[in-house]
Amino acid sequence: MWDYSKKVMDHFLNPRNVGEIKDADAIAEVGNITCGDSLKLFLKLDENGRIAEAKFKTFGCASAIASSSALTELVKGMTLDEAAEVTNKDIVALLGELPEEKMHCSVMGMEALQLAIANYRGVTLDGHGNDEHEGRIVCRCFNVTDTKIRKLAKENNLHTVEEITNYSKAGGACGTCLDEIQLILDGIWKESKSAEDVGGEEKPDFKSMPIVKKVLRVQEVIDKEIRPLLEKDGGSIELVDIVGNKAIVRLKGRCAVCQTSQVTLKKTVEQKLREFVSPEIEVEGAK
């Protein structure tokens, strides 16, 4: 028997916003009934571009229903840019908590939201929400790829196979992929440790770096991690300046004229710089 909080039980027994929106502006479906959980999310925007209505249909356990209910309550009134920033941690925070073994339900909610926004904007996600179509399948029982495992591990600081199973179900059935999941985790955190401990010395924080080193470090990450992603969609990027902890960049090519440019700055550029340079770094588009 799972130890559910009062908020989780309330959203399970009295789910908000159940059903579908016939004239929805954005729709997304994630999960797979054959794997045990599935969520279909509907969003309706008002004249100001804010989410006026959000509804869901879920096949799954109490945590899946509660997470879906909490998600729809959370995003109402948000702009799509604001909603794009919602993570599975925000869903759990609204519920108070979820059993560790049920964290994958909050992840399913986040992925449905990100996919719905992408579908509305007519863009292809890069590792967000549709990971089952990207990367190499590691867990065939639940169709989980190495891309999704890496993403979940980095975003939620997961270090063990059990944690990956809790967040994605991977390894939770036949178990033949457990060793491979561990190898992926070992590779992720070995790379992170190497980046932090160059030459066995503690890496200075970004704020205390001389401006020249800041520029070189940020430029390196842009060249190796960010520009290749943007070039896939016909875009590019250049570093304009660094002021304190703020990197000022200019999107180029298709990215410069894309209506989701602000999302690209935050969800791709800033996220990568925070991952590889400093968690405090901010990104701003050049005017």
C-alpha positions as CSV (number, residue, x, y, z in Angstrom):
1,M,0.0,0.0,0.0
2,W,1.5,3.3,-1.0
3,D,1.7,6.1,1.5
4,Y,-0.2,8.9,-0.2
5,S,-0.4,12.4,1.2
6,K,-3.7,14.1,1.8
7,K,-3.3,16.3,-1.2
8,V,-2.6,13.4,-3.5
9,M,-5.6,11.5,-2.2
10,D,-7.8,14.7,-2.7
11,H,-6.7,15.1,-6.3
12,F,-7.2,11.3,-6.8
13,L,-10.7,11.1,-5.2
14,N,-11.8,14.5,-6.5
15,P,-9.8,15.1,-9.7
16,R,-10.1,18.5,-11.2
17,N,-10.6,19.2,-14.9
18,V,-11.4,15.7,-16.1
19,G,-12.6,15.3,-19.7
20,E,-11.7,16.8,-23.0
21,I,-12.0,20.1,-24.8
22,K,-13.7,19.7,-28.1
23,D,-12.1,22.9,-29.7
24,A,-8.8,22.7,-27.8
25,D,-5.9,24.8,-29.1
26,A,-3.3,22.2,-28.0
27,I,-3.5,18.5,-27.5
28,A,-0.9,15.9,-26.6
29,E,-0.9,12.3,-25.6
30,V,2.0,10.5,-23.8
31,G,2.5,7.1,-22.3
32,N,1.2,3.8,-23.3
33,I,-1.8,1.9,-21.9
34,T,0.0,-1.4,-22.5
35,C,2.7,-0.1,-20.1
36,G,0.3,0.9,-17.5
37,D,0.0,4.7,-17.7
38,S,-1.3,7.1,-20.4
39,L,-2.3,10.8,-20.4
40,K,-4.1,12.9,-22.9
41,L,-3.9,16.7,-22.2
42,F,-6.1,19.4,-23.7
43,L,-5.3,23.2,-23.5
44,K,-7.5,26.1,-24.5
45,L,-6.1,29.6,-24.8
46,D,-7.8,33.0,-24.2
47,E,-7.5,36.1,-26.4
48,N,-4.3,37.1,-24.5
49,G,-2.6,33.8,-25.1
50,R,-3.0,32.5,-21.6
51,I,-4.3,29.0,-20.7
52,A,-7.9,29.6,-20.0
53,E,-8.8,25.9,-19.7
54,A,-6.9,22.7,-19.2
55,K,-8.4,19.2,-19.1
56,F,-7.1,15.6,-19.1
57,K,-8.0,12.0,-19.6
58,T,-5.7,9.6,-17.8
59,F,-5.4,5.8,-17.7
60,G,-3.3,4.9,-14.7
61,C,-2.9,4.7,-10.9
62,A,-3.8,7.1,-8.2
63,S,-0.6,9.0,-8.6
64,A,-1.1,9.4,-12.4
65,I,-4.6,10.8,-11.9
66,A,-3.5,13.1,-9.0
67,S,-0.5,14.3,-11.0
68,S,-2.7,15.1,-14.1
69,S,-5.2,16.9,-11.9
70,A,-2.5,19.0,-10.2
71,L,-0.9,19.8,-13.6
72,T,-4.1,21.2,-15.0
73,E,-4.7,23.4,-11.9
74,L,-1.1,24.5,-12.0
75,V,-1.0,25.8,-15.6
76,K,-4.4,27.6,-15.8
77,G,-3.7,31.3,-16.2
78,M,-0.1,30.8,-17.5
79,T,1.2,31.9,-20.8
80,L,2.7,29.2,-22.9
81,D,6.2,30.5,-22.2
82,E,5.4,30.2,-18.5
83,A,3.9,26.8,-18.8
84,A,7.0,25.6,-20.8
85,E,9.0,26.2,-17.6
86,V,6.9,23.8,-15.5
87,T,8.7,20.7,-14.4
88,N,7.7,17.5,-12.7
89,K,9.1,19.0,-9.5
90,D,6.5,21.7,-9.7
91,I,3.8,19.1,-10.0
92,V,5.1,17.2,-7.0
93,A,5.4,20.4,-5.0
94,L,1.7,21.2,-5.6
95,L,0.8,17.7,-4.4
96,G,3.0,18.0,-1.4
97,E,4.9,14.8,-2.2
98,L,4.7,11.6,-4.2
99,P,6.0,8.1,-3.3
100,E,9.5,7.7,-4.9
101,E,8.2,4.7,-6.8
102,K,5.5,6.9,-8.4
103,M,7.7,9.9,-9.6
104,H,7.2,8.7,-13.2
105,C,3.6,9.9,-13.0
106,S,4.8,13.6,-12.5
107,V,7.3,13.1,-15.3
108,M,4.4,12.0,-17.6
109,G,2.5,15.2,-16.7
110,M,5.5,17.4,-17.6
111,E,6.1,15.6,-20.9
112,A,2.4,15.9,-21.9
113,L,2.5,19.7,-21.2
114,Q,5.8,20.2,-23.1
115,L,4.5,18.1,-26.1
116,A,1.2,20.0,-26.1
117,I,3.0,23.3,-26.3
118,A,5.3,22.1,-29.0
119,N,2.4,20.7,-31.0
120,Y,0.6,24.1,-30.8
121,R,3.7,25.9,-32.0
122,G,4.5,23.4,-34.7
123,V,8.0,22.7,-33.5
124,T,9.9,19.5,-32.9
125,L,11.0,18.9,-29.4
126,D,14.7,18.2,-28.6
127,G,14.7,15.6,-25.8
128,H,11.6,17.0,-24.2
129,G,8.3,15.1,-23.9
130,N,8.8,12.8,-26.9
131,D,12.0,11.0,-25.9
132,E,10.5,7.7,-26.9
133,H,11.1,8.8,-30.5
134,E,14.7,9.9,-29.8
135,G,17.9,8.0,-29.0
136,R,18.4,4.2,-28.6
137,I,15.8,2.1,-26.7
138,V,17.3,0.7,-23.5
139,C,14.2,-0.6,-21.8
140,R,12.0,-2.4,-24.3
141,C,9.4,-3.3,-21.7
142,F,8.5,0.4,-21.3
143,N,10.1,1.8,-24.5
144,V,12.5,4.1,-22.6
145,T,15.5,5.5,-24.5
146,D,19.0,6.4,-23.4
147,T,18.2,10.0,-24.2
148,K,15.3,10.0,-21.7
149,I,17.4,8.3,-19.1
150,R,20.2,10.9,-19.4
151,K,17.7,13.8,-19.3
152,L,15.9,12.5,-16.2
153,A,19.2,11.8,-14.4
154,K,20.6,15.3,-15.1
155,E,17.4,17.2,-14.4
156,N,16.6,15.3,-11.2
157,N,20.1,14.5,-9.9
158,L,19.5,10.7,-10.1
159,H,22.4,8.4,-9.4
160,T,21.0,4.9,-9.0
161,V,19.1,2.5,-11.2
162,E,16.3,2.4,-8.7
163,E,15.8,6.1,-9.0
164,I,15.7,5.9,-12.8
165,T,13.1,3.1,-12.5
166,N,11.0,5.3,-10.1
167,Y,11.1,8.2,-12.6
168,S,10.6,6.3,-15.9
169,K,9.7,2.7,-15.1
170,A,12.8,1.6,-17.0
171,G,14.1,-1.7,-15.6
172,G,10.9,-2.2,-13.6
173,A,9.7,-5.3,-15.5
174,C,12.1,-8.0,-16.9
175,G,15.2,-6.3,-15.5
176,T,17.5,-7.2,-18.4
177,C,18.4,-3.5,-19.0
178,L,19.5,-2.8,-15.4
179,D,23.2,-3.2,-16.1
180,E,22.9,-0.9,-19.2
181,I,21.1,1.8,-17.2
182,Q,23.9,1.7,-14.6
183,L,26.5,2.1,-17.4
184,I,24.7,5.2,-18.6
185,L,24.6,6.6,-15.1
186,D,28.2,5.9,-14.6
187,G,29.1,7.7,-17.8
188,I,27.0,10.8,-16.9
189,W,28.4,11.4,-13.5
190,K,31.9,10.5,-14.5
191,E,31.8,13.2,-17.1
192,S,30.3,15.7,-14.6
193,K,33.0,14.9,-12.1
194,S,35.7,15.3,-14.7
195,A,34.3,18.7,-15.7
196,E,34.3,19.8,-12.0
197,D,37.7,18.4,-11.0
198,V,40.1,19.4,-13.8
199,G,43.6,18.4,-12.7
200,G,42.3,17.3,-9.3
201,E,41.7,20.9,-8.3
202,E,38.3,22.5,-7.4
203,K,37.0,24.5,-10.3
204,P,36.5,28.2,-9.4
205,D,32.9,29.4,-9.6
206,F,31.8,31.4,-12.6
207,K,31.3,34.6,-10.8
208,S,35.0,34.8,-9.6
209,M,36.4,33.9,-13.0
210,P,38.3,36.7,-15.0
211,I,36.2,38.0,-17.9
212,V,38.5,36.3,-20.4
213,K,38.0,32.9,-18.9
214,K,34.3,33.5,-18.7
215,V,34.2,34.2,-22.4
216,L,36.3,31.2,-23.3
217,R,34.3,28.8,-21.1
218,V,30.9,30.0,-22.4
219,Q,32.1,30.1,-26.0
220,E,33.4,26.5,-25.7
221,V,30.0,25.3,-24.5
222,I,28.2,27.2,-27.2
223,D,30.5,25.6,-29.9
224,K,30.3,22.1,-28.6
225,E,26.8,21.7,-27.0
226,I,24.5,24.5,-28.2
227,R,25.2,25.5,-31.8
228,P,25.0,21.9,-33.1
229,L,21.5,21.6,-31.7
230,L,20.4,24.9,-33.3
231,E,21.9,24.0,-36.6
232,K,19.7,21.0,-36.9
233,D,16.8,23.4,-37.3
234,G,18.6,25.8,-39.5
235,G,19.6,28.2,-36.7
236,S,22.8,29.3,-35.1
237,I,24.0,31.5,-32.2
238,E,26.8,33.9,-31.3
239,L,28.1,35.2,-28.0
240,V,27.8,39.0,-27.8
241,D,28.9,39.9,-24.3
242,I,29.1,38.7,-20.7
243,V,28.1,41.0,-17.9
244,G,28.5,39.5,-14.4
245,N,26.6,36.2,-14.5
246,K,24.7,37.1,-17.6
247,A,25.6,35.9,-21.0
248,I,24.2,38.0,-23.8
249,V,23.7,36.1,-27.0
250,R,22.3,36.6,-30.5
251,L,20.2,33.9,-32.2
252,K,20.8,33.6,-35.9
253,G,19.3,31.9,-38.9
254,R,15.8,30.4,-38.4
255,C,16.1,30.8,-34.7
256,A,16.3,34.6,-35.0
257,V,12.8,34.8,-36.5
258,C,11.2,31.8,-34.8
259,Q,8.2,32.7,-32.6
260,T,9.6,30.4,-29.9
261,S,13.0,32.2,-29.7
262,Q,12.5,33.1,-26.1
263,V,11.8,29.4,-25.2
264,T,15.0,28.5,-27.1
265,L,17.0,31.0,-25.1
266,K,15.7,29.6,-21.8
267,K,15.1,25.9,-22.4
268,T,18.1,25.2,-24.7
269,V,20.8,27.9,-24.4
270,E,20.4,28.8,-20.7
271,Q,19.8,25.2,-19.6
272,K,23.0,24.0,-21.4
273,L,25.1,26.8,-20.0
274,R,23.8,26.1,-16.5
275,E,24.6,22.4,-16.9
276,F,28.1,22.9,-18.3
277,V,29.2,26.3,-16.9
278,S,27.4,27.4,-13.8
279,P,23.9,26.9,-12.3
280,E,23.8,30.7,-11.6
281,I,24.3,31.8,-15.2
282,E,21.5,33.7,-17.0
283,V,21.0,34.2,-20.7
284,E,19.6,37.3,-22.4
285,G,19.0,38.0,-26.1
286,A,20.9,40.8,-27.6
287,K,18.8,43.8,-28.6
